[in-house]
Amino acid sequence: MTRLYILDVDDFRAVIEVGAAVAGVASRRISDYVELAADGEIVIDRRATGVRHAVWYSTVAGVADGRVSQFDKDALRVEPA
């Protein structure tokens, strides 16, 4: 299972909500973080989140059982390891 961790603060709320709404992605709160998990890849479209670049590029707190294969102005893509 591919897992992405994002700090659960207001600045990242839109990223968490868009990520959790992707088909096949489950979300759960773990302490101060939200874990987004999927059997396959996790893809979050930056424009759908509406966040500015500074917030976007500080979103990722951690990744487990996967690797970031795209993290640019368009999308964040985490693929299975």
PyMOL commands that set and color helices and strands:
alter all, ss='L'
color gray80, all
select helices_A, chain A and resi 10-20+46-49+53-56
alter helices_A, ss='H'
color red, helices_A
select strands_A, chain A and resi 2-7+26-30+33-38+42-45+60-64+66-71+75-80
alter strands_A, ss='S'
color yellow, strands_A
deselect
rebuild
show_as cartoon
